[in-house]
Amino acid sequence: MRWLPCYGTSEVPVITGNPVGRPDEWRLDSPGLPIPGSPGTPAVEVRIADPVTGEILGPDQTGEIEVRSPSAMVGYLPADATADAFHDGWYRTGDLGDLDPDGWLHITDRLKEMIKVRGYQVAPAEVEAVLHADPRVRDCAVFGVPDTERGEAVVAAIALVDGPAGASLTDDEVRALVASQLAHYKQVRHVVFVDEIPRLPSGKALRRVLKDQFTEP
C-alpha cells in the first residue's frame, strides 16, 4: 500500500494533492501540488504571505499559506468573523509553510501556535524536530509561556523512551541539543518531563493542554 498525501480545510475542501495519475512522483514530505482545473484554469491557487506585513513571499520562504479557489467558503457566521479570514480575496488558512521552486507545498506549523520571543517568531515544530532526532526522546511537544523579559519563553515537554523514572536526559542536555542547532532566540528556556504527550486521534499534539498544566499554580 502507498500513501497519497493531500491537504485541505473545512473552508477549502481540497487544496493540494500528490498527482493521482503519476504515482512515481508521490512524495511523503509534501501534501502535493495545487489541485489543477480545466486547461488554463487552476482549480486552486496557493501562495505564501508574510503573516504580519501581508507581503507575498517567494519560493522556499516560510509564511502563511493563502488559497484562492471557486470551492472556497462564502464566509462565516456571524458575518463579521469573515473579514480577517481573507486577504485580498485569498483565504488565510492559519497554516505556515512554503512552496518550493517546483510548486510543491510544505507545511511547517500553525500560525496561532507560533512562539514570539523578543519579537522573533519561533515555530514549535522546528524545535520539536531537533528533539525528536535524539534517540532518548520518545515524544515531545514545544509551546510558549509568558515571560516578562522575552515576551514568551520556549518550553519543551518531553516523554523519554524509558519514562521519567528512568530518565537519561537532563534539562541541560536538552538545552545544549537545541542550542547546537538553532538560533539563539529559539533556545529552550524550560524543560518538563512527562509520561505522555496528549494528542488528538489525528496525532496533533495538544499543546494548549500542556501549556495549561505548566502554568497552573
ABEGO torsion letter per residue (X at the ends): XBBBBBBBBAABABABBBBAABAAABBAABAEBBBBBBBGBBABBBBBBBAAAGBBBBBGBBBBBBBBBAABBAEBOBAAAAAAABBGGBBBAGBBBBBBAAGBBBBABBAAABBBBGGBBBBAAAAAAAAAABAABABBBBBBBBBAAAGBBBBBBBBBAAEAAABABBAAAAAAAAAAABBAAABBABBBBBABBBBBAAGBBBAAAAAAAAABX
